[in-house]
Amino acid sequence: MFKNKKNNNQKKTCSNCSNAVYSGEGCFICLELDEPICVIDEWVPTNNHFKCKGKCYSKL
């Protein structure tokens, strides 16, 4: 069973992760890791995109 079980067929990315928090002007911060990092900046994925390797989507 997946944590995000509503849409199991949905592609797993930072864009639809519950740990990616919108911080304004197209920037999303990932709160899954020990230190918050910017994963999407100005609506474009950064080098840190999907850095957690999908921990939010791992099996329980």
ChimeraX commands (.cxc) that place a marker at each C-alpha (Angstrom):
marker #1 position 0.00,0.00,0.00 radius 0.5
marker #1 position 1.35,3.43,-0.94 radius 0.5
marker #1 position 1.07,6.59,1.14 radius 0.5
marker #1 position -0.26,8.49,-1.86 radius 0.5
marker #1 position -2.70,5.77,-2.87 radius 0.5
marker #1 position -5.31,7.98,-4.59 radius 0.5
marker #1 position -3.48,7.96,-7.90 radius 0.5
marker #1 position -1.10,5.01,-7.93 radius 0.5
marker #1 position -0.83,5.31,-11.73 radius 0.5
marker #1 position 0.21,8.94,-11.46 radius 0.5
marker #1 position 3.86,9.73,-12.24 radius 0.5
marker #1 position 5.78,10.26,-9.00 radius 0.5
marker #1 position 7.63,13.59,-9.07 radius 0.5
marker #1 position 8.23,16.61,-6.86 radius 0.5
marker #1 position 5.33,18.36,-8.59 radius 0.5
marker #1 position 2.73,16.11,-6.97 radius 0.5
marker #1 position 4.53,15.26,-3.72 radius 0.5
marker #1 position 2.96,16.32,-0.43 radius 0.5
marker #1 position 6.41,17.28,0.92 radius 0.5
marker #1 position 7.05,19.89,-1.80 radius 0.5
marker #1 position 5.81,23.21,-0.45 radius 0.5
marker #1 position 5.14,26.20,-2.70 radius 0.5
marker #1 position 7.14,29.19,-1.51 radius 0.5
marker #1 position 6.14,31.76,-4.14 radius 0.5
marker #1 position 7.09,32.79,-7.69 radius 0.5
marker #1 position 7.22,29.20,-8.96 radius 0.5
marker #1 position 9.57,27.89,-6.29 radius 0.5
marker #1 position 8.93,24.62,-4.43 radius 0.5
marker #1 position 10.89,23.57,-1.34 radius 0.5
marker #1 position 11.29,19.89,-0.41 radius 0.5
marker #1 position 10.76,19.18,3.29 radius 0.5
marker #1 position 11.44,15.43,3.06 radius 0.5
marker #1 position 15.20,15.72,3.59 radius 0.5
marker #1 position 17.04,16.87,6.72 radius 0.5
marker #1 position 17.69,20.30,5.20 radius 0.5
marker #1 position 15.00,21.97,3.03 radius 0.5
marker #1 position 16.12,22.41,-0.59 radius 0.5
marker #1 position 14.62,24.08,-3.65 radius 0.5
marker #1 position 13.50,21.39,-6.11 radius 0.5
marker #1 position 11.57,23.58,-8.56 radius 0.5
marker #1 position 12.54,27.19,-9.29 radius 0.5
marker #1 position 10.53,29.49,-11.56 radius 0.5
marker #1 position 8.41,26.44,-12.53 radius 0.5
marker #1 position 11.52,24.59,-13.84 radius 0.5
marker #1 position 13.04,21.54,-12.10 radius 0.5
marker #1 position 16.45,22.24,-10.52 radius 0.5
marker #1 position 19.44,19.89,-10.19 radius 0.5
marker #1 position 17.95,18.86,-6.82 radius 0.5
marker #1 position 14.67,17.70,-8.40 radius 0.5
marker #1 position 13.60,14.30,-6.98 radius 0.5
marker #1 position 16.66,14.29,-4.70 radius 0.5
marker #1 position 14.85,12.19,-2.06 radius 0.5
marker #1 position 14.41,9.39,-4.65 radius 0.5
marker #1 position 10.70,9.19,-3.88 radius 0.5
marker #1 position 10.76,8.48,-0.15 radius 0.5
marker #1 position 7.24,9.92,0.06 radius 0.5
marker #1 position 6.06,7.19,-2.32 radius 0.5
marker #1 position 7.81,4.25,-0.70 radius 0.5
marker #1 position 5.81,1.28,0.50 radius 0.5
marker #1 position 4.64,1.25,4.12 radius 0.5
marker link #1:1,2 radius 0.2
marker link #1:2,3 radius 0.2
marker link #1:3,4 radius 0.2
marker link #1:4,5 radius 0.2
marker link #1:5,6 radius 0.2
marker link #1:6,7 radius 0.2
marker link #1:7,8 radius 0.2
marker link #1:8,9 radius 0.2
marker link #1:9,10 radius 0.2
marker link #1:10,11 radius 0.2
marker link #1:11,12 radius 0.2
marker link #1:12,13 radius 0.2
marker link #1:13,14 radius 0.2
marker link #1:14,15 radius 0.2
marker link #1:15,16 radius 0.2
marker link #1:16,17 radius 0.2
marker link #1:17,18 radius 0.2
marker link #1:18,19 radius 0.2
marker link #1:19,20 radius 0.2
marker link #1:20,21 radius 0.2
marker link #1:21,22 radius 0.2
marker link #1:22,23 radius 0.2
marker link #1:23,24 radius 0.2
marker link #1:24,25 radius 0.2
marker link #1:25,26 radius 0.2
marker link #1:26,27 radius 0.2
marker link #1:27,28 radius 0.2
marker link #1:28,29 radius 0.2
marker link #1:29,30 radius 0.2
marker link #1:30,31 radius 0.2
marker link #1:31,32 radius 0.2
marker link #1:32,33 radius 0.2
marker link #1:33,34 radius 0.2
marker link #1:34,35 radius 0.2
marker link #1:35,36 radius 0.2
marker link #1:36,37 radius 0.2
marker link #1:37,38 radius 0.2
marker link #1:38,39 radius 0.2
marker link #1:39,40 radius 0.2
marker link #1:40,41 radius 0.2
marker link #1:41,42 radius 0.2
marker link #1:42,43 radius 0.2
marker link #1:43,44 radius 0.2
marker link #1:44,45 radius 0.2
marker link #1:45,46 radius 0.2
marker link #1:46,47 radius 0.2
marker link #1:47,48 radius 0.2
marker link #1:48,49 radius 0.2
marker link #1:49,50 radius 0.2
marker link #1:50,51 radius 0.2
marker link #1:51,52 radius 0.2
marker link #1:52,53 radius 0.2
marker link #1:53,54 radius 0.2
marker link #1:54,55 radius 0.2
marker link #1:55,56 radius 0.2
marker link #1:56,57 radius 0.2
marker link #1:57,58 radius 0.2
marker link #1:58,59 radius 0.2
marker link #1:59,60 radius 0.2
view
